[in-house]
């Protein structure tokens, strides 16, 4: 299940997660390759896209992203315990490896959605590159003074982010997009990936944040962010990604040496500090799963609402989070820094994950067949 060695591609049809570019090819033969660079380029076409449903990967000129520490690539490289390593004191423990983020990383050779799209459009703008120390923002009004604009580029994700912070992220994303010299803000096609909800689930166990984590409030913030995108960014496809059940991390990591328990206590793990529900009861963690399902239902509702409002310059695509069973993943899917955030292998796997039978709504409806 957790194999990040191969990529599928086709010369005829490419779909999500290819514009999460992971080779959806139900109607064409598939070539399995070890690198996206081995996938054939697309033949030029005479005219450009007339709507989101006419888009090909090579039509996307700009990519952006909103989200939390997962999209920011926090602790992705984990801790180096080997020769020359400095254990958890290593600076990598508090670093965001934005250039390797599954959704928008642009480091050379990184296995990411942005680099997959960039294979078909060498002039792609927006991927984040490199790394920097973590920037935390658990609430609103974060401002942009602490941003590393050179590294972040159009990766507006904030570690600690929730649905509440999406508006702050757009406060950075929109003006930053406008100032990129090679971007024609009015005419270039853009894809903005949004994945948010993990911290919202954990916030449900914080007395002072419970109201902010309710499904209706969560959906209100997400919907407001998408409406702002529709009103302020022309020619854009919003790639909305569903939530997954964060609670599975609790049982998966219990007592695991890989997760560096404190004081030889199998339940004294760093992820217990990062998610308050992990310090609570089984009922608290079961409620996280209920919330995740409710969040996803609200996201699908947002998708359906905007599907009815689709235009020649705006559309929303929705992809559920693959019914991902966190408890069934190998520990190595998580960063060994905190056993909470996904590690490098998990980022690569998500970027390449192939079509799942349970996925009913995908970007494939917005990708034109081409020969």
C-alpha positions in Angstrom: 0.0 0.0 0.0 2.7 2.5 1.0 4.8 2.4 -2.2 6.3 5.6 -3.5 8.6 4.0 -6.1 6.6 4.3 -9.2 4.4 6.7 -11.1 1.8 6.0 -13.8 1.4 8.2 -16.8 -0.4 8.2 -20.1 -0.1 10.1 -23.3 -3.9 10.4 -23.6 -5.5 11.3 -20.3 -4.2 12.6 -17.1 -6.3 13.3 -14.1 -6.3 13.8 -10.3 -4.4 13.7 -8.2 -2.6 14.8 -11.5 -3.8 17.9 -11.6 -2.9 16.1 -8.6 -1.3 14.3 -11.4 -1.3 10.8 -10.3 -2.3 9.2 -13.5 -6.0 8.6 -13.7 -6.1 6.6 -17.0 -9.2 4.4 -17.1 -9.6 4.9 -20.8 -6.0 4.6 -22.0 -3.1 2.4 -21.6 -0.7 3.3 -18.8 3.0 3.5 -18.7 4.6 2.8 -15.3 7.8 4.8 -14.8 10.1 5.6 -11.9 10.1 9.3 -12.5 7.7 11.9 -13.9 10.5 12.9 -16.3 9.9 9.6 -18.2 6.3 10.6 -19.0 5.9 11.9 -22.6 5.1 15.5 -23.1 1.8 16.6 -24.5 1.4 17.5 -28.1 0.7 21.3 -28.5 -2.8 22.2 -29.3 -4.0 25.0 -31.6 -6.1 26.9 -29.1 -6.0 27.4 -25.3 -8.6 26.3 -22.8 -12.0 27.9 -22.9 -13.1 26.8 -19.4 -11.9 24.8 -16.4 -13.4 21.7 -18.1 -11.1 22.3 -21.0 -7.9 22.4 -18.9 -4.8 20.2 -19.5 -1.9 20.1 -17.1 0.2 22.2 -19.4 -2.4 25.0 -19.3 -1.8 25.6 -15.6 0.6 28.5 -15.3 0.3 29.2 -11.6 -0.1 27.0 -8.5 -0.9 28.1 -5.0 -1.9 26.4 -1.8 -3.7 27.0 1.5 -3.5 24.7 4.5 -1.7 23.9 7.8 1.6 22.4 8.8 1.1 19.4 6.5 1.0 21.7 3.4 3.9 23.6 4.9 6.0 20.5 5.1 6.7 20.8 8.8 9.2 18.2 10.2 9.0 16.3 6.9 12.7 15.2 7.1 12.4 13.9 10.7 15.3 13.6 13.1 18.7 12.3 12.2 20.0 9.9 14.8 22.8 8.6 12.6 26.5 9.8 12.4 26.6 13.5 12.5 23.0 13.8 13.7 22.0 15.8 16.7 18.8 13.9 17.7 15.7 15.9 18.5 17.9 19.0 19.0 18.6 19.0 15.3 17.3 22.2 13.6 15.3 20.0 11.2 13.0 19.3 14.1 11.5 22.8 13.9 11.9 23.3 10.1 9.3 23.5 7.4 10.5 21.8 4.3 8.2 23.7 2.0 10.0 22.6 -1.2 9.0 19.0 -0.6 5.4 19.6 0.4 3.2 17.1 -1.4 0.8 19.8 -2.8 3.1 22.6 -3.9 6.8 21.8 -3.3 9.1 22.8 -6.1 12.5 21.5 -5.0 14.5 19.8 -7.8 13.6 16.1 -7.9 10.9 16.3 -5.2 7.9 14.1 -5.8 5.1 16.7 -5.5 2.0 17.7 -7.3 3.6 21.0 -8.4 6.5 19.3 -9.9 4.2 16.9 -11.8 2.4 19.8 -13.2 5.7 21.5 -13.9 6.8 18.6 -16.0 4.1 19.6 -18.5 4.6 23.3 -18.2 8.2 24.4 -17.6 7.1 28.0 -17.0 5.0 27.1 -14.0 5.0 29.7 -11.2 4.2 29.5 -7.5 5.8 26.3 -6.1 7.6 26.8 -2.7 11.3 26.0 -2.7 13.7 25.3 0.1 13.0 25.4 3.8 12.9 27.7 6.8 12.2 27.6 10.5 8.6 27.0 11.4 6.1 29.8 11.5 3.2 29.2 13.8 -0.3 30.8 13.5 -3.1 29.0 15.5 -5.5 31.9 15.2 -6.5 34.9 13.0 -4.7 38.2 12.5 -1.3 36.6 11.9 -0.1 39.2 9.3 2.6 38.6 6.8 5.6 40.2 8.3 7.2 36.9 9.3 6.7 35.3 5.9 9.8 34.1 3.9 8.5 35.2 0.5 11.4 33.7 -1.4 10.8 30.2 0.1 7.1 30.2 0.5 6.3 31.8 -2.9 2.6 30.9 -3.3 2.5 28.3 -0.5 0.4 30.3 1.9 0.0 27.4 4.4 0.5 28.2 8.1 1.7 25.7 10.7 -1.0 25.5 13.4 -3.5 26.7 10.8 -7.2 25.9 10.9 -10.1 26.8 8.7 -10.2 30.1 10.6 -6.7 31.1 9.2 -7.6 30.6 5.6 -8.5 34.3 5.2 -5.1 35.3 6.6 -3.5 33.0 4.2 -5.3 34.6 1.3 -4.1 38.0 2.6 -0.6 36.7 1.7 -1.4 34.6 -1.4 -3.3 37.1 -3.5 -0.9 40.1 -3.4 2.1 37.7 -3.7 0.6 36.2 -6.8 0.1 39.6 -8.4 3.7 40.7 -7.9 5.3 37.7 -9.6 6.8 39.2 -12.8 6.1 36.4 -15.2 2.4 35.9 -14.1 -0.4 37.6 -16.0 -2.8 37.8 -13.1 -5.8 38.4 -15.4 -5.3 35.8 -18.1 -3.1 32.9 -16.7 -4.8 29.8 -15.5 -4.2 29.0 -11.8 -4.8 26.0 -9.6 -5.1 26.5 -5.8 -5.0 23.4 -3.6 -6.7 23.6 -0.2 -6.3 21.0 2.5 -7.4 22.0 6.1 -9.0 20.3 9.0 -6.5 18.3 11.1 -5.9 21.0 13.7 -9.7 21.7 13.7 -10.3 18.1 14.8 -7.8 18.4 17.6 -9.2 21.8 18.7 -12.5 20.0 19.5 -11.1 19.0 22.8 -10.0 22.5 23.8 -12.7 24.1 25.8 -12.0 27.6 24.4 -11.9 26.4 20.8 -14.7 23.9 20.6 -17.1 26.3 18.9 -14.5 27.1 16.2 -14.2 23.4 15.4 -17.9 22.7 14.8 -18.8 21.5 11.3 -20.9 24.5 10.4 -18.2 27.0 11.6 -15.5 25.0 9.8 -17.6 24.9 6.6 -18.3 28.6 6.9 -14.6 29.5 6.9 -13.8 27.2 4.0 -16.7 28.4 2.0 -15.8 32.1 2.7 -12.2 31.4 1.5 -13.4 29.8 -1.8 -15.9 32.7 -2.3 -13.1 35.2 -1.9 -11.0 33.2 -4.4 -13.9 33.3 -6.9 -14.3 37.1 -6.4 -10.7 38.1 -6.4 -8.7 35.6 -8.6 -9.6 35.2 -12.3 -9.2 32.0 -14.2 -8.8 29.6 -11.3 -9.5 26.0 -10.5 -9.8 25.3 -6.7 -8.5 21.8 -5.8 -10.3 21.1 -2.5 -9.0 18.0 -0.6 -11.0 16.3 2.1 -10.0 15.6 5.7 -8.8 12.3 7.1 -9.2 10.7 10.6 -6.3 12.1 12.6 -7.3 10.0 15.6 -5.7 6.9 14.0 -2.3 8.4 14.9 -3.0 7.8 18.6 -3.2 3.9 18.5 -0.6 3.7 15.7 2.1 5.4 17.8 1.3 4.1 21.3 4.5 2.8 22.9 6.6 2.9 19.8 10.3 3.6 20.3 10.3 5.2 16.8 8.2 7.9 18.4 10.7 8.7 21.2 8.5 8.3 24.4 9.6 10.4 27.3 10.7 8.8 30.6 10.1 5.3 29.3 6.3 6.0 29.4 4.7 4.5 26.3 2.0 7.2 26.3 4.4 10.1 26.9 4.8 11.1 23.3 5.2 14.5 21.7 2.0 14.0 19.6 0.0 13.9 22.9 1.1 17.5 23.5 0.3 18.5 19.9 -3.3 17.2 19.9 -5.3 17.7 23.1 -7.7 14.9 22.2 -4.8 12.5 22.5 -4.7 13.5 26.2 -8.4 12.9 26.5 -10.7 9.9 26.4 -11.6 7.3 23.8 -14.9 9.2 23.4 -12.9 12.4 22.6 -11.0 10.6 19.8 -14.2 8.9 18.5 -15.7 12.4 18.2 -12.7 13.4 16.1 -13.7 10.8 13.6 -17.3 12.0 13.6 -16.1 15.6 13.0 -13.8 14.5 10.2 -16.8 12.8 8.5 -18.9 15.9 9.0 -16.2 18.1 7.7 -15.9 16.0 4.5 -19.7 16.1 4.1 -19.6 19.9 4.3 -16.8 20.1 1.8 -18.7 18.0 -0.6 -21.7 20.3 -0.1 -19.5 23.3 -0.9 -18.3 21.5 -4.0 -21.9 20.8 -5.1 -22.9 24.4 -4.5 -20.1 25.8 -6.6 -20.6 23.1 -9.3 -24.0 24.8 -9.9 -22.2 28.2 -10.2 -19.4 27.0 -12.4 -18.3 29.6 -15.0 -15.8 29.8 -17.9 -13.2 31.2 -15.4 -13.9 29.4 -12.1 -14.6 25.9 -10.8 -14.1 23.8 -7.7 -13.0 20.2 -7.7 -13.3 18.0 -4.6 -11.3 14.9 -3.8 -12.1 13.0 -0.5 -9.0 12.1 1.5 -9.0 8.6 0.0 -10.7 7.0 3.0 -7.2 6.8 4.4 -6.8 4.4 7.3 -4.0 6.0 9.3 -3.8 3.0 11.6 -2.9 0.8 8.7 0.1 2.9 7.6 3.7 1.9 8.6 5.2 4.1 11.3 7.7 5.4 8.8 4.8 7.3 7.2 5.1 9.7 10.1 7.9 12.0 10.9 10.0 10.5 13.8 10.3 14.0 15.2 6.8 14.0 16.7 4.9 11.0 15.2 2.1 13.4 14.3 3.1 15.0 11.0 3.6 13.1 7.8 7.2 12.3 6.9 8.8 12.5 3.5 7.6 9.1 2.3 4.0 10.1 3.1 4.2 13.3 1.2 5.6 11.5 -1.8 2.9 8.8 -1.6 0.0 11.4 -1.4 1.4 13.3 -4.4 1.4 10.1 -6.4 -1.6 8.2 -5.1 -3.5 6.5 -7.8 -7.3 6.6 -8.3 -9.1 5.0 -5.5 -12.4 3.2 -6.3 -14.2 4.9 -3.4 -13.4 8.4 -4.8 -16.5 9.6 -6.5 -15.7 13.2 -7.2 -12.4 14.1 -8.8 -10.7 16.7 -11.0 -11.0 14.3 -13.9 -14.2 16.1 -14.9 -12.1 19.2 -15.5 -9.4 17.6 -17.6 -9.8 17.4 -21.2 -9.0 14.2 -23.1 -6.1 14.7 -25.4 -4.4 12.6 -28.1 
